């Protein structure tokens, strides 16, 4: 799952990527009855946007990512926040079987993948995680809102046009956030043997500055394609001119958490399809 999110890209990721509102963390905790005796694996953890706030709700968190710079920044953030129950492991989805051999079956209260599943072989991953989950535990696949340049707003459409012209390509990839992606993942979870697969939606509104938009774009560009430091001011000015003349830009963020339980499902919540999300 190595995708080149290293160096400056990782720094932008740490500073500008969306975090998760408390309602999302509450939903994950409730879905699997997570508490102080549980260990959670955050696969594709990035710089810790999910792992760090989850740490206060469980016994321990293991953040796994294939990019050393991402893990370094996650570790630094944990130290600044005084979080001491987080462990950071270099690895990708393909390393889960080896990881499982180390930690043993039935170890995890939850495995969570936040905005990273589109980089992974998810069918194989879902199967590999099943034996690692305790009874009542499970997996959560979290999509943290539509990419900045694919939203249904004037400023987002203007941003998309600017980026497509700059990079000379059409931007269509939804990064696993589109409805069809969520349906496909839900079906794959059921095929892998997860029970009670359902989607929990959390919606909120946010306001972004121009710097946050540019930083968010930089956080999504592989390191080899990122504008050089000398080119970045001109890039930011290009984006500014393309966007409507306003101080802030409103986005409607819809966070989708697909959850499924390993083993016998004991009636936590109700089963719905991604077409009819539970809130």
LUMBA-260185 format. One record per residue (C-alpha): residue in three letters; z negated, x negated, y negated; residue number from 1. Coordinates in steps of 0.1 Angstrom, whole numbers, plus 5000, padded with zeros to 4 digits. Layout:
LUMBA-260185
REC     r     pz     px     py     k
REC   ALA      Z      X      Y   NUM
...
END
This chain:
LUMBA-260185
REC     r     pz     px     py     k
REC   UNK   5000   5000   5000     1
REC   UNK   5003   4970   4976     2
REC   UNK   5023   4983   4946     3
REC   UNK   5019   4955   4921     4
REC   UNK   4991   4971   4900     5
REC   UNK   4976   4937   4891     6
REC   UNK   4969   4917   4860     7
REC   UNK   4973   4935   4827     8
REC   UNK   4983   4967   4846     9
REC   UNK   4949   4968   4862    10
REC   UNK   4932   4963   4828    11
REC   UNK   4951   4992   4814    12
REC   UNK   4942   5012   4845    13
REC   UNK   4905   5006   4840    14
REC   UNK   4906   5015   4803    15
REC   UNK   4930   5044   4802    16
REC   UNK   4933   5062   4835    17
REC   UNK   4917   5097   4836    18
REC   UNK   4882   5100   4850    19
REC   UNK   4870   5131   4869    20
REC   UNK   4850   5159   4854    21
REC   UNK   4816   5166   4870    22
REC   UNK   4829   5199   4884    23
REC   UNK   4852   5179   4907    24
REC   UNK   4824   5157   4920    25
REC   UNK   4802   5188   4925    26
REC   UNK   4830   5204   4946    27
REC   UNK   4833   5174   4968    28
REC   UNK   4796   5171   4973    29
REC   UNK   4793   5207   4981    30
REC   UNK   4823   5208   5005    31
REC   UNK   4807   5182   5028    32
REC   UNK   4770   5186   5021    33
REC   UNK   4769   5150   5008    34
REC   UNK   4735   5135   5001    35
REC   UNK   4714   5103   5001    36
REC   UNK   4721   5095   5037    37
REC   UNK   4758   5095   5034    38
REC   UNK   4784   5068   5031    39
REC   UNK   4817   5076   5013    40
REC   UNK   4850   5057   5016    41
REC   UNK   4872   5058   4986    42
REC   UNK   4906   5046   4998    43
REC   UNK   4929   5033   4971    44
REC   UNK   4899   5032   4948    45
REC   UNK   4916   5015   4919    46
REC   UNK   4891   5005   4893    47
REC   UNK   4865   5029   4905    48
REC   UNK   4873   5062   4887    49
REC   UNK   4860   5082   4917    50
REC   UNK   4838   5057   4935    51
REC   UNK   4815   5049   4906    52
REC   UNK   4805   5085   4897    53
REC   UNK   4801   5094   4934    54
REC   UNK   4777   5065   4939    55
REC   UNK   4748   5084   4923    56
REC   UNK   4753   5113   4947    57
REC   UNK   4753   5095   4981    58
REC   UNK   4736   5066   4999    59
REC   UNK   4765   5042   4995    60
REC   UNK   4802   5041   4985    61
REC   UNK   4828   5018   4999    62
REC   UNK   4858   5013   4976    63
REC   UNK   4889   4999   4993    64
REC   UNK   4921   4988   4975    65
REC   UNK   4949   4963   4982    66
REC   UNK   4948   4949   4947    67
REC   UNK   4922   4922   4941    68
REC   UNK   4923   4927   4903    69
REC   UNK   4915   4964   4907    70
REC   UNK   4885   4956   4928    71
REC   UNK   4873   4929   4904    72
REC   UNK   4873   4954   4875    73
REC   UNK   4856   4981   4897    74
REC   UNK   4829   4955   4906    75
REC   UNK   4825   4946   4869    76
REC   UNK   4822   4983   4859    77
REC   UNK   4796   4988   4886    78
REC   UNK   4775   4959   4874    79
REC   UNK   4777   4972   4838    80
REC   UNK   4765   5006   4849    81
REC   UNK   4738   4993   4871    82
REC   UNK   4753   5007   4903    83
REC   UNK   4741   4987   4933    84
REC   UNK   4751   5009   4962    85
REC   UNK   4789   5003   4960    86
REC   UNK   4807   4978   4981    87
REC   UNK   4843   4967   4974    88
REC   UNK   4867   4959   5002    89
REC   UNK   4902   4944   5000    90
REC   UNK   4924   4966   5022    91
REC   UNK   4951   4992   5024    92
REC   UNK   4955   5024   5044    93
REC   UNK   4970   5004   5073    94
REC   UNK   4937   4986   5075    95
REC   UNK   4916   5017   5083    96
REC   UNK   4917   5012   5121    97
REC   UNK   4902   4977   5117    98
REC   UNK   4877   4990   5091    99
REC   UNK   4867   5017   5116   100
REC   UNK   4861   4992   5143   101
REC   UNK   4836   4975   5120   102
REC   UNK   4817   5005   5107   103
REC   UNK   4818   5026   5139   104
REC   UNK   4826   5062   5146   105
REC   UNK   4808   5090   5128   106
REC   UNK   4798   5068   5099   107
REC   UNK   4813   5085   5069   108
REC   UNK   4803   5117   5052   109
REC   UNK   4836   5118   5034   110
REC   UNK   4868   5098   5030   111
REC   UNK   4885   5104   4996   112
REC   UNK   4919   5095   4983   113
REC   UNK   4923   5099   4946   114
REC   UNK   4958   5099   4931   115
REC   UNK   4970   5073   4956   116
REC   UNK   4982   5091   4987   117
REC   UNK   5018   5089   4977   118
REC   UNK   5017   5051   4983   119
REC   UNK   5003   5056   5019   120
REC   UNK   5015   5066   5054   121
REC   UNK   4994   5097   5052   122
REC   UNK   5000   5112   5086   123
REC   UNK   4988   5080   5103   124
REC   UNK   4959   5077   5078   125
REC   UNK   4947   5112   5085   126
REC   UNK   4946   5106   5122   127
REC   UNK   4929   5072   5118   128
REC   UNK   4901   5087   5097   129
REC   UNK   4891   5115   5121   130
REC   UNK   4867   5095   5144   131
REC   UNK   4850   5078   5114   132
REC   UNK   4837   5111   5100   133
REC   UNK   4803   5126   5108   134
REC   UNK   4800   5162   5119   135
REC   UNK   4805   5184   5089   136
REC   UNK   4821   5155   5071   137
REC   UNK   4858   5153   5061   138
REC   UNK   4885   5142   5039   139
REC   UNK   4894   5150   5003   140
REC   UNK   4928   5143   4988   141
REC   UNK   4925   5145   4951   142
REC   UNK   4954   5148   4926   143
REC   UNK   4941   5141   4891   144
REC   UNK   4966   5161   4870   145
REC   UNK   5003   5158   4864   146
REC   UNK   5016   5124   4850   147
REC   UNK   5017   5123   4812   148
REC   UNK   5055   5124   4811   149
REC   UNK   5060   5154   4834   150
REC   UNK   5038   5180   4817   151
REC   UNK   5050   5213   4803   152
REC   UNK   5046   5205   4766   153
REC   UNK   5069   5193   4738   154
REC   UNK   5052   5160   4734   155
REC   UNK   5054   5153   4772   156
REC   UNK   5091   5161   4773   157
REC   UNK   5096   5138   4743   158
REC   UNK   5077   5110   4760   159
REC   UNK   5098   5115   4792   160
REC   UNK   5130   5112   4772   161
REC   UNK   5117   5080   4755   162
REC   UNK   5107   5064   4788   163
REC   UNK   5139   5074   4806   164
REC   UNK   5160   5058   4778   165
REC   UNK   5138   5027   4777   166
REC   UNK   5138   5021   4815   167
REC   UNK   5173   5034   4822   168
REC   UNK   5162   5058   4849   169
REC   UNK   5153   5094   4855   170
REC   UNK   5116   5101   4859   171
REC   UNK   5110   5127   4886   172
REC   UNK   5083   5114   4909   173
REC   UNK   5052   5136   4908   174
REC   UNK   5028   5110   4923   175
REC   UNK   5017   5136   4948   176
REC   UNK   5007   5162   4922   177
REC   UNK   5035   5188   4927   178
REC   UNK   5029   5220   4946   179
REC   UNK   5053   5209   4974   180
REC   UNK   5034   5176   4978   181
REC   UNK   5001   5195   4982   182
REC   UNK   5016   5219   5008   183
REC   UNK   5030   5189   5027   184
REC   UNK   4996   5171   5027   185
REC   UNK   4978   5203   5037   186
REC   UNK   5000   5208   5067   187
REC   UNK   4996   5171   5077   188
REC   UNK   4958   5175   5076   189
REC   UNK   4960   5205   5099   190
REC   UNK   4983   5187   5123   191
REC   UNK   4959   5158   5124   192
REC   UNK   4932   5182   5135   193
REC   UNK   4912   5189   5103   194
REC   UNK   4898   5224   5101   195
REC   UNK   4893   5247   5072   196
REC   UNK   4919   5230   5051   197
REC   UNK   4918   5244   5016   198
REC   UNK   4925   5235   4980   199
REC   UNK   4899   5235   4952   200
REC   UNK   4912   5236   4917   201
REC   UNK   4895   5224   4886   202
REC   UNK   4912   5229   4852   203
REC   UNK   4902   5214   4818   204
REC   UNK   4918   5205   4785   205
REC   UNK   4919   5171   4770   206
REC   UNK   4931   5155   4737   207
REC   UNK   4948   5122   4738   208
REC   UNK   4956   5097   4710   209
REC   UNK   4988   5077   4708   210
REC   UNK   4969   5046   4721   211
REC   UNK   4957   5066   4751   212
REC   UNK   4992   5078   4759   213
REC   UNK   5007   5043   4756   214
REC   UNK   4979   5028   4776   215
REC   UNK   4983   5055   4803   216
REC   UNK   5020   5047   4806   217
REC   UNK   5012   5010   4809   218
REC   UNK   4987   5017   4836   219
REC   UNK   5014   5033   4858   220
REC   UNK   5041   5005   4855   221
REC   UNK   5042   4979   4882   222
REC   UNK   5032   4945   4869   223
REC   UNK   5068   4931   4873   224
REC   UNK   5082   4958   4850   225
REC   UNK   5055   4959   4824   226
REC   UNK   5067   4950   4789   227
REC   UNK   5055   4915   4779   228
REC   UNK   5026   4913   4754   229
REC   UNK   5050   4905   4727   230
REC   UNK   5071   4935   4735   231
REC   UNK   5043   4960   4737   232
REC   UNK   5038   4967   4699   233
REC   UNK   5075   4976   4696   234
REC   UNK   5072   4998   4727   235
REC   UNK   5042   5016   4712   236
REC   UNK   5062   5021   4680   237
REC   UNK   5091   5035   4700   238
REC   UNK   5068   5060   4717   239
REC   UNK   5052   5070   4683   240
REC   UNK   5086   5077   4668   241
REC   UNK   5097   5098   4698   242
REC   UNK   5065   5120   4698   243
REC   UNK   5058   5148   4674   244
REC   UNK   5041   5137   4642   245
REC   UNK   5005   5146   4650   246
REC   UNK   4971   5128   4654   247
REC   UNK   4963   5140   4689   248
REC   UNK   4982   5154   4719   249
REC   UNK   4967   5182   4740   250
REC   UNK   4971   5182   4778   251
REC   UNK   4961   5208   4803   252
REC   UNK   4948   5189   4833   253
REC   UNK   4947   5206   4867   254
REC   UNK   4928   5186   4893   255
REC   UNK   4935   5195   4929   256
REC   UNK   4912   5186   4958   257
REC   UNK   4925   5193   4992   258
REC   UNK   4896   5192   5016   259
REC   UNK   4895   5194   5054   260
REC   UNK   4867   5190   5079   261
REC   UNK   4867   5168   5110   262
REC   UNK   4854   5184   5142   263
REC   UNK   4840   5219   5143   264
REC   UNK   4842   5237   5109   265
REC   UNK   4809   5255   5101   266
REC   UNK   4820   5279   5074   267
REC   UNK   4816   5258   5043   268
REC   UNK   4837   5277   5018   269
REC   UNK   4867   5298   5027   270
REC   UNK   4901   5288   5040   271
REC   UNK   4930   5293   5016   272
REC   UNK   4965   5279   5012   273
REC   UNK   4975   5256   4983   274
REC   UNK   4994   5286   4970   275
REC   UNK   4962   5304   4964   276
REC   UNK   4936   5278   4952   277
REC   UNK   4899   5284   4954   278
REC   UNK   4881   5277   4921   279
END
